[in-house]
């Protein structure tokens, strides 16, 4: 949503019905998992 639809965290938090902080934390964790996966190959 952040990159493809160019939404801000506040807009995404309203759509997903979660707090902005939780959304940022989830995003950070997802980025780390993707980096770890890509570094394996």
PQR file with spaces between the fields and no chain letter, atoms N, CA, C, O and H, PARSE charges and radii, in Angstrom:
ATOM       1  N    UNK     1       0.821   -1.186    0.000 -0.4000 1.5000
ATOM       2  CA   UNK     1       0.000    0.000    0.000 -0.0000 2.0000
ATOM       3  C    UNK     1       0.866    1.251    0.000  0.5500 1.7000
ATOM       4  O    UNK     1       0.552    2.249   -0.649 -0.5500 1.4000
ATOM       5  N    UNK     2       1.956    1.171    0.741 -0.4000 1.5000
ATOM       6  CA   UNK     2       2.824    2.343    0.856 -0.0000 2.0000
ATOM       7  C    UNK     2       3.451    2.705   -0.480  0.5500 1.7000
ATOM       8  O    UNK     2       3.496    3.880   -0.844 -0.5500 1.4000
ATOM       9  H    UNK     2       2.210    0.361    1.268  0.4000 1.0000
ATOM      10  N    UNK     3       3.927    1.727   -1.202 -0.4000 1.5000
ATOM      11  CA   UNK     3       4.637    2.016   -2.447 -0.0000 2.0000
ATOM      12  C    UNK     3       3.742    1.968   -3.679  0.5500 1.7000
ATOM      13  O    UNK     3       3.873    2.806   -4.571 -0.5500 1.4000
ATOM      14  H    UNK     3       3.891    0.773   -0.907  0.4000 1.0000
ATOM      15  N    UNK     4       2.843    1.008   -3.738 -0.4000 1.5000
ATOM      16  CA   UNK     4       2.030    0.854   -4.938 -0.0000 2.0000
ATOM      17  C    UNK     4       0.904    1.872   -5.016  0.5500 1.7000
ATOM      18  O    UNK     4       0.581    2.367   -6.096 -0.5500 1.4000
ATOM      19  H    UNK     4       2.736    0.327   -3.013  0.4000 1.0000
ATOM      20  N    UNK     5       0.311    2.182   -3.876 -0.4000 1.5000
ATOM      21  CA   UNK     5      -0.785    3.150   -3.872 -0.0000 2.0000
ATOM      22  C    UNK     5      -0.349    4.500   -3.322  0.5500 1.7000
ATOM      23  O    UNK     5      -1.137    5.445   -3.278 -0.5500 1.4000
ATOM      24  H    UNK     5       0.574    1.780   -2.999  0.4000 1.0000
ATOM      25  N    UNK     6       0.906    4.584   -2.905 -0.4000 1.5000
ATOM      26  CA   UNK     6       1.505    5.809   -2.376 -0.0000 2.0000
ATOM      27  C    UNK     6       0.690    6.430   -1.243  0.5500 1.7000
ATOM      28  O    UNK     6       0.460    7.639   -1.214 -0.5500 1.4000
ATOM      29  H    UNK     6       1.546    3.816   -2.940  0.4000 1.0000
ATOM      30  N    UNK     7       0.254    5.572   -0.302 -0.4000 1.5000
ATOM      31  CA   UNK     7      -0.497    6.044    0.846 -0.0000 2.0000
ATOM      32  C    UNK     7       0.444    6.372    1.990  0.5500 1.7000
ATOM      33  O    UNK     7       1.526    5.795    2.099 -0.5500 1.4000
ATOM      34  H    UNK     7       0.440    4.590   -0.325  0.4000 1.0000
ATOM      35  N    UNK     8       0.035    7.290    2.833 -0.4000 1.5000
ATOM      36  CA   UNK     8       0.791    7.630    4.034 -0.0000 2.0000
ATOM      37  C    UNK     8       0.404    6.657    5.140  0.5500 1.7000
ATOM      38  O    UNK     8      -0.629    5.992    5.059 -0.5500 1.4000
ATOM      39  H    UNK     8      -0.844    7.759    2.744  0.4000 1.0000
ATOM      40  N    UNK     9       1.242    6.577    6.180 -0.4000 1.5000
ATOM      41  CA   UNK     9       0.962    5.665    7.281 -0.0000 2.0000
ATOM      42  C    UNK     9      -0.382    5.984    7.936  0.5500 1.7000
ATOM      43  O    UNK     9      -1.108    5.071    8.329 -0.5500 1.4000
ATOM      44  H    UNK     9       2.081    7.118    6.246  0.4000 1.0000
ATOM      45  N    UNK    10      -0.718    7.261    8.057 -0.4000 1.5000
ATOM      46  CA   UNK    10      -1.998    7.620    8.678 -0.0000 2.0000
ATOM      47  C    UNK    10      -3.170    7.106    7.854  0.5500 1.7000
ATOM      48  O    UNK    10      -4.157    6.626    8.412 -0.5500 1.4000
ATOM      49  H    UNK    10      -0.128    8.002    7.738  0.4000 1.0000
ATOM      50  N    UNK    11      -3.071    7.202    6.539 -0.4000 1.5000
ATOM      51  CA   UNK    11      -4.137    6.700    5.668 -0.0000 2.0000
ATOM      52  C    UNK    11      -4.248    5.184    5.747  0.5500 1.7000
ATOM      53  O    UNK    11      -5.349    4.635    5.794 -0.5500 1.4000
ATOM      54  H    UNK    11      -2.270    7.592    6.086  0.4000 1.0000
ATOM      55  N    UNK    12      -3.098    4.509    5.760 -0.4000 1.5000
ATOM      56  CA   UNK    12      -3.113    3.049    5.850 -0.0000 2.0000
ATOM      57  C    UNK    12      -3.665    2.580    7.189  0.5500 1.7000
ATOM      58  O    UNK    12      -4.383    1.582    7.247 -0.5500 1.4000
ATOM      59  H    UNK    12      -2.204    4.955    5.722  0.4000 1.0000
ATOM      60  N    UNK    13      -3.335    3.292    8.266 -0.4000 1.5000
ATOM      61  CA   UNK    13      -3.828    2.884    9.582 -0.0000 2.0000
ATOM      62  C    UNK    13      -5.347    3.005    9.671  0.5500 1.7000
ATOM      63  O    UNK    13      -5.989    2.202   10.348 -0.5500 1.4000
ATOM      64  H    UNK    13      -2.751    4.103    8.218  0.4000 1.0000
ATOM      65  N    UNK    14      -5.925    3.988    9.003 -0.4000 1.5000
ATOM      66  CA   UNK    14      -7.385    4.114    8.980 -0.0000 2.0000
ATOM      67  C    UNK    14      -8.018    2.972    8.196  0.5500 1.7000
ATOM      68  O    UNK    14      -9.022    2.401    8.621 -0.5500 1.4000
ATOM      69  H    UNK    14      -5.403    4.640    8.454  0.4000 1.0000
ATOM      70  N    UNK    15      -7.428    2.641    7.048 -0.4000 1.5000
ATOM      71  CA   UNK    15      -7.964    1.561    6.214 -0.0000 2.0000
ATOM      72  C    UNK    15      -7.867    0.216    6.933  0.5500 1.7000
ATOM      73  O    UNK    15      -8.813   -0.572    6.926 -0.5500 1.4000
ATOM      74  H    UNK    15      -6.613    3.106    6.703  0.4000 1.0000
ATOM      75  N    UNK    16      -6.721   -0.034    7.550 -0.4000 1.5000
ATOM      76  CA   UNK    16      -6.479   -1.323    8.199 -0.0000 2.0000
ATOM      77  C    UNK    16      -6.986   -1.372    9.640  0.5500 1.7000
ATOM      78  O    UNK    16      -6.908   -2.413   10.294 -0.5500 1.4000
ATOM      79  H    UNK    16      -5.952    0.606    7.556  0.4000 1.0000
ATOM      80  N    UNK    17      -7.503   -0.250   10.131 -0.4000 1.5000
ATOM      81  CA   UNK    17      -8.036   -0.146   11.488 -0.0000 2.0000
ATOM      82  C    UNK    17      -7.016   -0.575   12.534  0.5500 1.7000
ATOM      83  O    UNK    17      -7.303   -1.418   13.385 -0.5500 1.4000
ATOM      84  H    UNK    17      -7.567    0.595    9.600  0.4000 1.0000
ATOM      85  N    UNK    18      -5.836    0.005   12.467 -0.4000 1.5000
ATOM      86  CA   UNK    18      -4.778   -0.252   13.431 -0.0000 2.0000
ATOM      87  C    UNK    18      -4.082    1.067   13.725  0.5500 1.7000
ATOM      88  O    UNK    18      -4.315    2.068   13.047 -0.5500 1.4000
ATOM      89  H    UNK    18      -5.603    0.689   11.776  0.4000 1.0000
ATOM      90  N    UNK    19      -3.235    1.061   14.731 -0.4000 1.5000
ATOM      91  CA   UNK    19      -2.532    2.298   15.065 -0.0000 2.0000
ATOM      92  C    UNK    19      -1.375    2.519   14.096  0.5500 1.7000
ATOM      93  O    UNK    19      -0.873    1.584   13.471 -0.5500 1.4000
ATOM      94  H    UNK    19      -3.046    0.248   15.282  0.4000 1.0000
ATOM      95  N    UNK    20      -0.978    3.750   13.991 -0.4000 1.5000
ATOM      96  CA   UNK    20       0.127    4.095   13.098 -0.0000 2.0000
ATOM      97  C    UNK    20       1.429    3.454   13.590  0.5500 1.7000
ATOM      98  O    UNK    20       2.241    3.002   12.783 -0.5500 1.4000
ATOM      99  H    UNK    20      -1.386    4.510   14.499  0.4000 1.0000
ATOM     100  N    UNK    21       1.625    3.415   14.893 -0.4000 1.5000
ATOM     101  CA   UNK    21       2.824    2.804   15.472 -0.0000 2.0000
ATOM     102  C    UNK    21       2.916    1.317   15.174  0.5500 1.7000
ATOM     103  O    UNK    21       3.984    0.808   14.832 -0.5500 1.4000
ATOM     104  H    UNK    21       0.965    3.782   15.548  0.4000 1.0000
ATOM     105  N    UNK    22       1.787    0.622   15.307 -0.4000 1.5000
ATOM     106  CA   UNK    22       1.770   -0.818   15.016 -0.0000 2.0000
ATOM     107  C    UNK    22       2.059   -1.066   13.549  0.5500 1.7000
ATOM     108  O    UNK    22       2.737   -2.032   13.196 -0.5500 1.4000
ATOM     109  H    UNK    22       0.920    1.036   15.585  0.4000 1.0000
ATOM     110  N    UNK    23       1.551   -0.202   12.702 -0.4000 1.5000
ATOM     111  CA   UNK    23       1.765   -0.328   11.271 -0.0000 2.0000
ATOM     112  C    UNK    23       3.243   -0.144   10.925  0.5500 1.7000
ATOM     113  O    UNK    23       3.798   -0.899   10.126 -0.5500 1.4000
ATOM     114  H    UNK    23       1.000    0.582   12.989  0.4000 1.0000
ATOM     115  N    UNK    24       3.869    0.853   11.525 -0.4000 1.5000
ATOM     116  CA   UNK    24       5.295    1.096   11.277 -0.0000 2.0000
ATOM     117  C    UNK    24       6.136   -0.067   11.786  0.5500 1.7000
ATOM     118  O    UNK    24       7.111   -0.455   11.143 -0.5500 1.4000
ATOM     119  H    UNK    24       3.418    1.466   12.173  0.4000 1.0000
ATOM     120  N    UNK    25       5.768   -0.625   12.932 -0.4000 1.5000
ATOM     121  CA   UNK    25       6.501   -1.761   13.486 -0.0000 2.0000
ATOM     122  C    UNK    25       6.375   -2.975   12.567  0.5500 1.7000
ATOM     123  O    UNK    25       7.362   -3.662   12.304 -0.5500 1.4000
ATOM     124  H    UNK    25       4.976   -0.310   13.455  0.4000 1.0000
ATOM     125  N    UNK    26       5.173   -3.237   12.085 -0.4000 1.5000
ATOM     126  CA   UNK    26       4.958   -4.367   11.178 -0.0000 2.0000
ATOM     127  C    UNK    26       5.745   -4.186    9.887  0.5500 1.7000
ATOM     128  O    UNK    26       6.317   -5.139    9.358 -0.5500 1.4000
ATOM     129  H    UNK    26       4.371   -2.679   12.298  0.4000 1.0000
ATOM     130  N    UNK    27       5.769   -2.967    9.390 -0.4000 1.5000
ATOM     131  CA   UNK    27       6.523   -2.663    8.170 -0.0000 2.0000
ATOM     132  C    UNK    27       8.011   -2.921    8.394  0.5500 1.7000
ATOM     133  O    UNK    27       8.675   -3.518    7.547 -0.5500 1.4000
ATOM     134  H    UNK    27       5.304   -2.193    9.820  0.4000 1.0000
ATOM     135  N    UNK    28       8.529   -2.475    9.523 -0.4000 1.5000
ATOM     136  CA   UNK    28       9.950   -2.648    9.827 -0.0000 2.0000
ATOM     137  C    UNK    28      10.298   -4.138    9.924  0.5500 1.7000
ATOM     138  O    UNK    28      11.326   -4.569    9.400 -0.5500 1.4000
ATOM     139  H    UNK    28       7.989   -1.989   10.211  0.4000 1.0000
ATOM     140  N    UNK    29       9.464   -4.907   10.578 -0.4000 1.5000
ATOM     141  CA   UNK    29       9.698   -6.347   10.707 -0.0000 2.0000
ATOM     142  C    UNK    29       9.660   -7.020    9.336  0.5500 1.7000
ATOM     143  O    UNK    29      10.488   -7.883    9.047 -0.5500 1.4000
ATOM     144  H    UNK    29       8.630   -4.557   11.004  0.4000 1.0000
ATOM     145  N    UNK    30       8.712   -6.632    8.500 -0.4000 1.5000
ATOM     146  CA   UNK    30       8.603   -7.218    7.159 -0.0000 2.0000
ATOM     147  C    UNK    30       9.837   -6.910    6.324  0.5500 1.7000
ATOM     148  O    UNK    30      10.327   -7.779    5.604 -0.5500 1.4000
ATOM     149  H    UNK    30       8.040   -5.930    8.735  0.4000 1.0000
ATOM     150  N    UNK    31      10.340   -5.698    6.410 -0.4000 1.5000
ATOM     151  CA   UNK    31      11.538   -5.314    5.665 -0.0000 2.0000
ATOM     152  C    UNK    31      12.722   -6.165    6.108  0.5500 1.7000
ATOM     153  O    UNK    31      13.498   -6.630    5.272 -0.5500 1.4000
ATOM     154  H    UNK    31       9.941   -4.991    6.995  0.4000 1.0000
ATOM     155  N    UNK    32      12.867   -6.372    7.406 -0.4000 1.5000
ATOM     156  CA   UNK    32      13.969   -7.185    7.923 -0.0000 2.0000
ATOM     157  C    UNK    32      13.858   -8.633    7.448  0.5500 1.7000
ATOM     158  O    UNK    32      14.870   -9.253    7.123 -0.5500 1.4000
ATOM     159  H    UNK    32      12.236   -5.994    8.085  0.4000 1.0000
ATOM     160  N    UNK    33      12.642   -9.179    7.405 -0.4000 1.5000
ATOM     161  CA   UNK    33      12.457  -10.555    6.932 -0.0000 2.0000
ATOM     162  C    UNK    33      12.797  -10.679    5.450  0.5500 1.7000
ATOM     163  O    UNK    33      13.402  -11.666    5.032 -0.5500 1.4000
ATOM     164  H    UNK    33      11.819   -8.676    7.670  0.4000 1.0000
ATOM     165  N    UNK    34      12.416   -9.700    4.669 -0.4000 1.5000
ATOM     166  CA   UNK    34      12.732   -9.714    3.235 -0.0000 2.0000
ATOM     167  C    UNK    34      14.239   -9.609    3.030  0.5500 1.7000
ATOM     168  O    UNK    34      14.803  -10.320    2.199 -0.5500 1.4000
ATOM     169  H    UNK    34      11.924   -8.899    5.008  0.4000 1.0000
ATOM     170  N    UNK    35      14.889   -8.733    3.779 -0.4000 1.5000
ATOM     171  CA   UNK    35      16.352   -8.598    3.677 -0.0000 2.0000
ATOM     172  C    UNK    35      17.042   -9.913    4.037  0.5500 1.7000
ATOM     173  O    UNK    35      17.985  -10.327    3.363 -0.5500 1.4000
ATOM     174  H    UNK    35      14.430   -8.155    4.455  0.4000 1.0000
ATOM     175  N    UNK    36      16.576  -10.564    5.092 -0.4000 1.5000
ATOM     176  CA   UNK    36      17.177  -11.835    5.510 -0.0000 2.0000
ATOM     177  C    UNK    36      16.969  -12.910    4.443  0.5500 1.7000
ATOM     178  O    UNK    36      17.879  -13.690    4.162 -0.5500 1.4000
ATOM     179  H    UNK    36      15.810  -10.227    5.640  0.4000 1.0000
ATOM     180  N    UNK    37      15.791  -12.952    3.857 -0.4000 1.5000
ATOM     181  CA   UNK    37      15.508  -13.925    2.801 -0.0000 2.0000
ATOM     182  C    UNK    37      16.392  -13.683    1.575  0.5500 1.7000
ATOM     183  O    UNK    37      16.944  -14.627    1.010 -0.5500 1.4000
ATOM     184  H    UNK    37      15.052  -12.319    4.085  0.4000 1.0000
ATOM     185  N    UNK    38      16.522  -12.441    1.173 -0.4000 1.5000
ATOM     186  CA   UNK    38      17.321  -12.132   -0.003 -0.0000 2.0000
ATOM     187  C    UNK    38      18.817  -12.329    0.213  0.5500 1.7000
ATOM     188  O    UNK    38      19.552  -12.611   -0.733 -0.5500 1.4000
ATOM     189  H    UNK    38      16.074  -11.674    1.632  0.4000 1.0000
ATOM     190  N    UNK    39      19.263  -12.181    1.444 -0.4000 1.5000
ATOM     191  CA   UNK    39      20.684  -12.351    1.714 -0.0000 2.0000
ATOM     192  C    UNK    39      21.095  -13.833    1.683  0.5500 1.7000
ATOM     193  O    UNK    39      22.285  -14.142    1.605 -0.5500 1.4000
ATOM     194  H    UNK    39      18.666  -11.951    2.213  0.4000 1.0000
ATOM     195  N    UNK    40      20.124  -14.741    1.741 -0.4000 1.5000
ATOM     196  CA   UNK    40      20.413  -16.174    1.668 -0.0000 2.0000
ATOM     197  C    UNK    40      20.807  -16.591    0.260  0.5500 1.7000
ATOM     198  O    UNK    40      21.453  -17.625    0.087 -0.5500 1.4000
ATOM     199  H    UNK    40      19.158  -14.490    1.804  0.4000 1.0000
ATOM     200  N    UNK    41      20.434  -15.813   -0.747 -0.4000 1.5000
ATOM     201  CA   UNK    41      20.665  -16.216   -2.128 -0.0000 2.0000
ATOM     202  C    UNK    41      21.641  -15.326   -2.821  0.5500 1.7000
ATOM     203  O    UNK    41      21.942  -15.536   -3.996 -0.5500 1.4000
ATOM     204  H    UNK    41      19.909  -14.974   -0.606  0.4000 1.0000
